[in-house]
Amino acid sequence: MRTLARRLLIPGLTALALTATGCGSTSHTGAAEPAAPAAVTPSSDGTSQQLDVAAAPQGTSTPAAVARADGKGRTEKSALKVASYDRATGRAVIAKGAQTPGRSPAPGKSPETGKSPETGKSPETGKSPDAGKSPEADKPVAVGDVIASAPAPGAPAGLLAKVTEVVGKTDQGTEVKTAATTLAAVLGDDKADGKVPVDPAAVTVEPLTKGVTFSWAKGPGLTFGPEGAKLPLGNLRLDVNAAVDTAPDAPASAGASVSGFVQLAPQVEFAYDGSAGGAPGPRGAFLGMSGDWSSQWKLQGRAAASTGAPKRIPFAKLHSSPVIQVGPVPVVVNLDLTCYIQVEADGRVTVEVQQDVKGDFKVGGSYASGKGWTPVSASNVKSTPVKASVTATGTVKGAIGAEASVGLYGAVGVTADFAPYVRGEGDIKAAASSDGKTSLEGAWALYGGFDLSGNLQLQLSLFGTPVFERKIPLGTLNREWALSTGHIKR
């Protein structure tokens, strides 16, 4: 990171120039266009397969995966789809999915199939489009079958369910009754491990205050954002300019406000190891969110005194439900972020603090057979020197952070709170005598840091792991470093 000058300004005194060393930053990772998942490959143990983890292809409907109750063969991608679902009753209608919309066939291909008329195979791959799919993949569902579906009517967070009863035929398809199940029912003994960048174009944003703008960048040659902003690919950015409650006795010139931006490139991390040697449930699993983070913000004025907990001002909610393809299985991940400003002050200090923060973060839960679930939280965040002015005696702490949650099929699995902050202290004392002599003595200190906390939730049992009875805290991770300190006497 670059090094910025910092100043401490005290009314009636000449400005004092402060300097501090700069800090290194991590580089941002770009998000490429989602790739279609490749075929599964056998793992080294010969009994399970290593499944690719990738973003589901865009522009096409994601077919459901079906694990058949007869136990013959593995979970397979099918042409079936969930036509409707009633969450209250657990009833679903399963229909035969429409074929891929027709396009003008390439020369030498059959208009009906897109295959070479002589060989029945795709010229691009040399394989039939249905290669590796058994005839049973598209047969009607039966009791005991497990269905994994991307978002569908009535199931906006996707569906992972086991068929308990076949009710009968309807105009839309086959109506069935379902019950909740786990990923172990469709992933079985297979293994998977991968990271999938979140498509910023698929993130929905709800501004909670005035003065919030959202921008993102995706794909080569496409740059969105405030004038002059150049966002790395895969990044999303929120700019905010919001007023903060000002201390009642503060002059009009000391009106409090926060302005700046948060920029991040989130990605989903997913891992599953089903090779448990016949034991129920997987041998290992991981679900989490990680990414690059940068923010630049300014807190100024005399903030009102905090009463009890620090004052938190949410300014935007973000939501995304990316579908990641784990082999043939569409896994729906739900991500939620609430970005906020937080101010903790005693109402006596007037400040102007500007901070530039860059780094990364990772939160999640890791499972190992015999050990259970353990939290994962890590961050490597540094801030540049700040530009600041402090007057009077008192304390102030300002943060711009995010509350995050990540889960599967609509069930929250991990919650986290990530808050880079700057904290200032001032102890400035002035005295005057009857002979006209004045004195001024003061000490000040500025600190940068971050807090990271959260919980693992009960719903992580969706992996097929044992249920735990209470939330497991991530544990509070706090790091703080001195930005500058000083003393003055006059």
Residue, then its C-alpha position, 0 to 999 in steps of 0.5 A: m500500500r501507498t504511504l499517506a501523510r498524517r496530521l494532528l491539528i489542534p486549534g490555535l497551533t501550527a499544523l504538525a506533520l506526522t508520518a508513519t510506515g506503509c503496510g503491504s497489501t494482498s492483491h485482488t483476484g479476478a473472477a473469470e466467466p463461469a466454466a461448465p463443470a468437467a466430467v468426474t474422474p476416479s480418485s486414487d482410492g478407486t472407490s470414489q470419484q473426484l468431482d469438479v466444483a465450478a459455477a453452474p453454466q449461465g444462460t441455460s436451466t440447470p437440470a436436477a440431479v437424481a440419486r436413485a433408490d435402487g442403488k444401481g450407479r451413482t447420482e446422475k444429471s437428468a433432464l428432470k426439473v422441479a416444476s413446482y414446490d410447496r414448502a408448507t406440505g413438502r409436495a413437489v411436481i417433477a417434470k421432464g425438462a425442456q430440451t435446450p432451445g433450438r438453434s441453427p445447427a452447424p453444417g453436417k449436424s442434424p437439426e433435431t439432435g445437433k449430432s453428426p448424422e453419420t456418427g451421432k456424436s458431437p464434432e467438437t468433443g467426439k462424444s455423444p452429449d449423453a455420454g456417461k448418462s445411463p438410461e435410468a437418469d431420466k426415468p420417472v422418480a420413485v419412492g426413495d429417490v433423492i432430488a437436488s435442484a437449482p432454484a425452482p418455482g416455490a423453491p427460490a433457494g433450490l431443493l434437496a429432498k427425498v421422495t417419500e410418496v408418489v401421489g400421481k400424475t398431473d398436467q405439469g408432471t408427477e406429484v410427489k411428497t418429499a422430506a428433508t435430506t442431506l448432501a451425503a445422500v447425493l454425493g455419497d462416497d465421492k470427493a470435491d474441493g473447490k472455490v467459486p467466485v461470486d458473479p457480481a452481476a447476480v448480486t441484488v442490493e437494497p440501499l438502506t440509507k440515502g447516498v448509497t451507490f452500487s457498482w461492479a465489474k465483470g468480464p473483459g472490457l466491461t467496467f462499471g462504477p463511479e466516475g474514475a473508478k477502475l474495478p478489478l474483474g469480479n469485484l463489487r463496490l458500495d459507495v456511501n455518504a451518510a450523516v452520523d448523529t452529531a453531539p447536541d452541543a457541537p457547533a454547526s461546523a462540527g456536523a458528523s458524517v461518514s463517507g467512503f466505499v467498500q470493495l470486495a470480491p467474494q468467493v464460495e469455498f466448498a469441500y466434501d470427502g465422503s470416503a468414510g469407509g462405510a461409516p455414516g456421513p462424510r469423513g470431512a467437509f468445509l463450507g465458507m466464504s473468502g475474498d479480497w477486501s478494500s475500503q477507504w473511508k472518512l469519519q469527521g465531525r463530533a459524533a454524538a455520545s454512544t449509549g451502551a453498545p456502539k451505534r451501528i448504521p446499516f447502509a446496504k443489504l446484498h444477497s446472492s444465491p449462486v449455484i455451484q455445480v459439484g459434479p452432477v449435483p447443483v448445490v445452491v449457496n445462499l450469501d447475504l451481506t449487510c454493510y454498515i457504519q459503526v461509531e463509538a464516541d463520547g461526544r467530546v472529540t471532534v475528529e477528521v480521520q481518513q483510512d485506507v484498508k486492504g487485505d483478505f478474509k476467510v470464514g467458515g466451518s470445517y468438519a472432520s469425522g471423530k472431531g466434529w465441526t470447528p470454526v475457521s476465521a482468518s484475515n490479513v488486513k492492513s491499513t495505510p497511515v491516516k490523515a487525521s485531526v483531533t481536538a479536545t479530550g475524549t475517545v472515538k472509534g469508527a468502523i465500516g464493516a459487513e455482517a455476512s452469512v453463508g449457507l446451503y439451500g436457504a439454511v444459514g450455516v455460517t455467520a460472520d462480522f468483519a469490521p476494520y476500524v480506526r480508533g483515536e484518543g485525545d487528551i488536550k488540556a488548555a490553561a490561562s492565567s490572569d496575567g495573560k499567559t496560556s499553556l497547552e498540553g496534550a497527548w494523542a494516539l491513533y490505532g488501526g485494527f479489525d474485529l472478526s467474529g461469528n458462529l457456526q449454525l445447526q444447519l451445517s448438518l445438511f452435509g450429513t454430519p451429526v447435528f450439534e446442539r448449539k451454535i459454535p462461536l468462531g471466536t473473536l479475532n482482533r488485531e490492532w496496530a499503532l498508526s501514530t502517537g504523540h505529545i505536545k506541550r506549549 
